[in-house]
Each structure stands twice: as structure tokens, then as C-alpha cells.
């Protein structure tokens, strides 16, 4: 078999990504058809910048979803004779090629980059969601009530933010810190906030209908505490909710670093919005404080929060790449992009492809998230 030329490499990669193209076309067509009914998301398609960012981000999201169908080889498998293989090198006896070459351990770079998208887009959005729940749960009462509560929570947030982010991240994910029990203690605190947030949200919404309130809050508490026991303490007997110790370190660190910034953003927005007429109207109707915060103020803060959410996923993606580059990622063999870049940098001047390809993937995802955030910002300001 002959090595592939670059046009053939791109053609074969395009064929491998066929599930992604199909899903992208279906998503865009359906979104355009019903965009007038989709609120802020639908208005995003009126922005060229936002549309471009959306397509880039969804490309990687669908790549993560269909990664098992796209990869050509096991991303951690080492094939004899393909160490630092050039892009398009044939694999003898298989009728296949290493489309983007091999790394220093003879692993397929193309498959590692594709599977790395799944790793990155599993951790970054999930950790950002929990960071937002922590920040919202604490930021709403701090901005709404003020006083000593605001002073105390703001002091803790400023204390965390006073540390350089990379240094704090490095300290939290080092293997030595795991033996101290700090990650489990942080997980025990931080993972409790999603349970609190959802329970308070449902309780405030259905407070006047006790039957629905008790059912919804009871179900949310049962599922939430079940997930909490498995994720924080690895105590789920069914094994459905569990997290590898290395992943727990990284996950908790991302939440811990991001939550104070979200808290400050939410607090500032609430301090501005709590003097609006619709808040006074809710207070006049006799609505509870949590109902006003969660169902009056929070929906009107959705624009800035959605924009920050997109930017924060990109920021978290860069942090995860940095951790992997320093060898502090999820696991040494993990195909996450930071680890792959670190593996390829040693021979960068001779064989650039093992490091350049995941670096371009990381750059494109962060670029897409930034463009998406810009588009959402434009449309939220018009809303």
C-alpha cells in the first residue's frame, strides 16, 4: 500500500466524519425552520459570528458523541513499526492508514484527537454547570439580602480569587494532595450545591401546591443524594454514579476555581436587578424571597449568564489542556488534547504532527466558544 497524499487524507477524514456532517445538517435545518419559536437560541441564527461559533462548537460536540464511529483505531493501542509515522502512512495487513500519523508510542493521532474531544467535552461543560449552580446558589442571596451574608461570602470568594489560578489548579490536582483527603472534602461540599439548587428551585415554584411540591422535591432529593453519594464518596452500590480519583481531582478543581467568579457575576447582577419594578411587584404579591430570586430575577439575568457560561467552558478547556500538558491530567494514557500535545512536543522540530493536530483542535473549540459567546451577547443585548 502506498502512503496517502494530503488531498486523500482530507477526503478520508471527511468520510470518517459522516455522522457529524449528518447531525450538523439536521441540527441547522431544524433550527432554522423553528428559530422564531426558540427564543435566544433561535435569534442566534441572525448573527453570522454566532452562527459560525455554533457550527464549530457543534462539530466538536457531535464528534464527541459519535467518536466510537469515527475513530479508525483504538486511541491507546500501539502498532508495531508506526512510531512517529507520518500522516497517511499505511498499516500493513489492514487496508487502513494512520490518517494523521503516529505519535512517539506508535498510537494513532487521528483517533486520539477524536476521542480527546469526548474527554474534554465530558469534563468541561459538566464542571462548568456545577460551578454555575454553586455560584448562583450563593450569589443570589448575597446580592438580594446583602449585609453580613454578602460580606462573608464575598470575603471567601475574594480569598480564593486572590491565588493565581494556574498555581491553585496545580496545587489541587497534584497526586500528593489526594492522600490528604482534600479533594473528597471539597467534593462533599461542592457536589451538594446542585441538590440544594434543584430542591429550592422546585420548592419555591410549587410552594402553593403542596402535593406537586412534595413529589417533585422528594424525587429530586432522592436522585440528587443518590448521585451525590456516588460521585463524592464512591458509595453508590449500583456503580451508576462513580468517578475515578484522578477525574475527581480535576473535576473538583475546575468547580472550585470557577465558582467564585460566577458568584461575583451573579451577585453583581442581582444587586442591579433587585430594584426593578417586577421585583417590587413580586414582593407586593407576597412571594417568598427564593421565588423572587429564582423565578423573577434569575430569568432576567439569563443573557449575561449564558454568555459567561460559553466563555467559561472555553476557559475550562484551556485549563484542562494546561493540566494535561503538565502531566496532571485525568490519566497518563488519556487521549485528552493537553496530554497529546505534551506527548508530541518532545519531537516537535522533527515530527510536528502529533502535537500540532491536537493544538489546532483545542484552538478551534475555544475559538468556536468565543464566537458563540459573542453572538449570544449581541442577541441578548437586543432582547
C-alpha positions in Angstrom: 0.0 0.0 0.0 1.2 3.5 -0.8 1.2 6.4 1.6 -1.7 8.8 1.1 -1.3 12.3 -0.3 -2.8 15.2 1.6 -5.9 15.6 -0.6 -6.6 11.9 0.0 -6.0 12.2 3.7 -8.5 15.1 4.0 -11.0 13.2 1.8 -10.8 10.1 4.0 -11.1 12.1 7.2 -14.2 13.8 5.7 -15.7 10.4 5.1 -14.9 9.2 8.7 -16.8 12.3 10.0 -20.0 11.5 8.1 -22.1 11.1 11.3 -21.0 14.6 12.3 -21.9 16.1 9.0 -25.4 14.4 9.0 -26.1 15.6 12.6 -24.9 19.1 11.8 -27.1 19.4 8.7 -30.1 18.1 10.6 -29.5 20.5 13.6 -29.0 23.6 11.4 -32.0 22.8 9.2 -34.4 22.2 12.1 -33.1 25.2 14.0 -33.6 27.5 11.0 -37.1 26.1 10.4 -38.2 26.7 14.0 -35.9 29.6 15.0 -38.7 32.0 15.7 -40.0 29.7 18.4 -36.6 29.1 20.0 -36.0 32.3 21.9 -32.4 33.5 22.3 -31.1 30.3 20.6 -33.3 31.0 17.5 -32.1 34.6 17.3 -28.5 33.4 17.3 -29.0 32.4 13.6 -29.4 36.1 12.8 -25.8 36.6 13.8 -23.1 35.5 11.4 -20.5 35.4 14.2 -22.8 33.5 16.5 -23.7 31.0 13.7 -20.1 30.4 12.9 -19.3 29.7 16.5 -22.3 27.5 16.9 -21.3 25.3 13.9 -17.7 24.9 15.2 -18.9 24.0 18.7 -21.5 21.6 17.5 -18.9 20.0 15.2 -16.9 19.0 18.2 -20.0 18.1 20.3 -21.1 15.7 17.6 -17.5 14.4 17.2 -17.6 13.6 21.0 -20.9 11.8 20.7 -20.0 9.8 17.6 -16.3 9.3 18.5 -16.7 5.4 18.5 -17.9 5.5 14.9 -15.3 8.0 13.7 -12.0 6.6 15.1 -10.1 4.2 12.9 -8.0 2.5 15.7 -8.1 2.2 19.5 -6.6 5.5 20.7 -4.3 3.8 23.2 -3.3 0.9 21.0 0.4 0.7 19.9 1.0 -0.8 16.5 4.5 -2.1 15.6 6.6 -0.1 13.2 4.4 3.1 13.3 6.3 5.1 15.9 6.3 8.7 14.7 4.7 7.6 11.5 4.0 10.4 9.0 0.4 11.3 8.1 -1.1 8.9 5.6 1.2 6.0 6.5 -0.4 2.6 5.6 -0.9 0.0 8.3 0.3 -3.3 6.9 -2.3 -6.1 6.6 -5.3 -4.0 7.5 -6.0 -1.9 4.4 -6.1 1.2 6.6 -3.9 4.2 7.2 -2.7 6.3 10.1 -4.5 9.3 8.7 -2.7 11.9 10.8 0.3 9.7 11.6 1.5 8.1 14.8 3.0 9.5 18.0 6.1 8.5 19.9 4.4 5.4 21.2 3.0 4.4 17.7 -0.6 5.4 18.6 -3.0 6.8 16.0 -3.0 10.6 16.3 -6.3 10.9 14.4 -8.1 8.5 16.8 -6.6 10.2 19.9 -7.7 13.7 18.8 -11.3 12.4 18.1 -11.5 10.6 21.4 -9.9 13.5 23.1 -12.9 15.6 22.1 -15.2 13.3 24.2 -12.9 13.6 27.2 -12.8 17.4 27.0 -16.5 17.8 26.3 -17.4 15.5 29.2 -15.5 17.3 31.9 -15.6 21.0 30.9 -19.4 21.5 30.4 -20.3 19.3 33.4 -17.9 21.0 35.7 -19.0 24.4 34.5 -22.7 23.6 35.2 -21.8 22.6 38.8 -19.7 25.8 39.2 -22.7 27.8 38.0 -25.0 26.1 40.4 -22.6 26.8 43.3 -22.2 30.4 42.2 -25.9 31.0 41.6 -27.0 29.4 44.9 -24.6 31.6 46.9 -24.7 34.7 44.6 -28.5 35.2 44.6 -28.9 35.6 48.4 -25.7 37.5 48.7 -26.9 40.1 46.2 -30.5 40.1 47.3 -30.1 40.3 51.1 -26.7 42.0 51.4 -25.5 42.6 54.9 -23.3 40.2 56.8 -24.1 37.3 54.5 -22.9 39.2 51.5 -19.8 40.4 53.4 -18.9 36.8 54.5 -19.5 35.1 51.1 -17.7 37.9 49.2 -14.7 37.6 51.5 -14.4 33.8 50.9 -14.8 34.3 47.1 -12.1 37.1 47.1 -9.8 34.8 49.2 -10.0 32.1 46.6 -9.6 34.5 43.7 -6.5 36.0 45.3 -4.5 32.9 44.4 -3.0 32.7 40.9 -5.3 30.4 39.0 -2.7 28.1 37.5 -0.9 27.8 40.8 -4.1 27.0 42.7 -5.0 24.5 40.0 -1.6 22.9 40.1 -1.8 22.5 43.9 -5.3 21.0 43.8 -4.5 18.3 41.2 -1.1 17.0 42.3 -1.1 13.3 43.2 0.1 14.1 46.7 -2.9 16.2 47.6 -5.2 13.1 47.1 -3.7 11.4 50.2 -4.7 14.4 52.3 -8.4 13.9 51.6 -8.8 17.5 50.4 -10.5 16.5 47.0 -13.1 14.4 48.8 -13.8 17.1 51.3 -14.2 19.7 48.5 -16.4 17.2 46.5 -18.5 16.7 49.6 -19.2 20.4 49.8 -19.4 21.4 46.2 -21.4 18.5 44.9 -24.1 19.2 47.5 -25.0 22.5 45.8 -26.7 21.0 42.7 -29.0 19.1 45.1 -29.8 22.2 47.1 -30.3 24.3 44.0 -32.8 22.0 42.3 -34.7 21.3 45.5 -35.0 25.0 46.4 -36.0 25.8 42.7 -38.8 23.3 42.7 -39.9 24.1 46.3 -40.2 27.8 45.5 -42.0 27.2 42.2 -44.7 24.7 43.6 -44.9 26.1 47.2 -48.6 26.8 46.8 -49.4 23.3 45.6 -48.1 21.0 48.4 -48.9 17.7 46.6 -46.8 18.6 43.5 -44.1 20.3 45.6 -43.6 17.2 47.8 -43.5 14.9 44.9 -41.0 16.9 42.8 -38.8 17.9 45.7 -38.8 14.3 47.0 -37.8 12.8 43.7 -35.1 15.4 43.1 -33.7 14.8 46.6 -33.7 11.0 46.1 -31.9 11.2 42.8 -29.6 14.0 43.8 -28.5 12.4 47.1 -28.0 9.0 45.2 -25.8 10.8 42.7 -24.1 12.8 45.4 -23.1 9.7 47.4 -21.6 8.0 44.3 -19.7 11.0 42.9 -18.4 12.5 46.2 -17.8 9.3 48.2 -17.9 6.5 45.6 -20.6 4.9 47.8 -23.2 4.1 45.1 -23.8 0.3 45.4 -25.1 0.1 41.8 -22.0 1.7 40.3 -24.0 4.1 38.1 -22.7 7.2 39.8 -18.9 7.0 40.3 -15.8 8.9 39.4 -12.2 7.9 39.1 -9.9 9.5 41.7 -7.9 11.4 39.1 -11.0 12.6 37.4 -12.4 13.7 40.8 -9.3 15.7 41.4 -9.6 17.6 38.1 -13.4 18.0 38.3 -13.4 19.4 41.8 -10.5 21.7 41.0 -12.4 23.1 37.9 -15.5 23.8 40.0 -13.6 25.3 42.9 -11.7 27.7 40.7 -14.7 28.8 38.6 -17.4 29.1 41.3 -16.1 32.3 43.0 -16.1 34.2 39.7 -19.7 33.0 38.9 -20.7 34.1 42.4 -19.4 37.6 41.8 -21.1 37.9 38.5 -24.5 36.7 39.9 -24.2 38.9 43.0 -23.5 42.0 40.8 -26.4 41.3 38.5 -28.8 40.7 41.4 -27.8 43.9 43.1 -28.7 45.7 39.9 -32.0 43.9 39.2 -33.5 43.8 42.7 -34.6 47.4 42.5 -36.7 46.7 39.3 -40.5 47.0 39.2 -41.1 43.3 38.7 -39.3 42.5 41.9 -41.4 45.1 43.8 -44.5 43.6 42.2 -43.5 40.1 43.4 -42.9 41.4 46.9 -46.3 43.1 46.9 -48.0 39.8 45.9 -46.3 38.3 49.0 -44.0 36.0 47.1 -41.1 34.4 49.1 -37.5 35.6 48.7 -36.3 32.5 46.9 -39.2 32.6 44.5 -38.3 36.2 43.6 -34.6 35.3 43.2 -35.1 32.2 41.2 -38.2 32.9 39.1 -38.1 36.7 38.7 -34.5 37.9 38.9 -32.6 34.9 37.5 -34.6 34.6 34.2 -33.9 38.3 33.6 -30.2 37.6 34.1 -30.0 34.8 31.6 -28.3 36.8 28.8 -25.0 37.6 30.7 -25.0 34.3 32.4 -25.4 32.3 29.1 -22.6 34.3 27.6 -20.3 33.8 30.6 -21.2 30.1 30.5 -19.9 29.7 27.0 -16.8 31.7 27.7 -16.2 29.7 30.9 -16.3 26.4 29.1 -13.6 27.7 26.7 -11.6 28.9 29.7 -12.0 25.5 31.4 -11.0 23.7 28.2 -7.7 25.7 28.2 -7.2 24.8 31.9 -7.7 21.1 31.2 -5.3 21.3 28.3 -2.7 23.0 30.5 -3.1 20.3 33.2 -2.7 17.6 30.6 0.4 19.4 29.2 2.0 19.4 32.6 1.2 15.7 33.1 -1.5 16.3 35.6 -4.5 15.3 33.5 -7.0 12.5 34.0 -4.6 9.7 33.4 -1.2 9.2 31.7 -2.7 7.3 28.8 -5.7 9.6 28.4 -6.2 10.9 24.9 -7.2 14.4 26.1 -5.7 17.1 24.0 -3.3 18.5 26.6 -1.7 15.2 27.2 -1.5 14.5 23.5 0.3 17.9 22.9 2.7 17.1 25.8 3.5 13.7 24.2 4.2 15.3 20.9 6.2 18.3 22.0 9.4 16.4 22.7 10.0 15.8 18.9 8.2 18.9 17.7 11.1 20.1 15.4 11.3 16.7 13.7 7.7 15.3 13.8 5.3 18.2 14.4 2.1 16.4 13.6 1.5 14.6 17.0 1.5 18.0 18.8 0.1 20.3 16.1 -3.1 18.4 15.4 -4.5 18.4 19.0 -3.3 22.0 19.4 -5.4 23.0 16.4 -8.4 21.1 17.8 -8.1 22.8 21.1 -7.7 26.2 19.4 -10.8 25.6 17.2 -13.0 24.6 20.0 -12.1 27.6 22.2 -12.5 29.9 19.1 -15.9 28.5 18.4 -17.0 29.0 22.1 -15.7 32.6 22.0 -17.6 33.3 18.7 -20.7 31.7 20.1 -20.5 33.9 23.2 -20.1 37.0 21.1 -23.1 36.1 19.0 -25.2 35.4 22.2 -24.0 38.7 23.7 -25.2 40.6 20.6 -28.6 39.0 20.5 -29.1 39.2 24.3 -28.5 43.0 24.2 -31.2 43.3 21.5 -33.6 41.1 23.5 
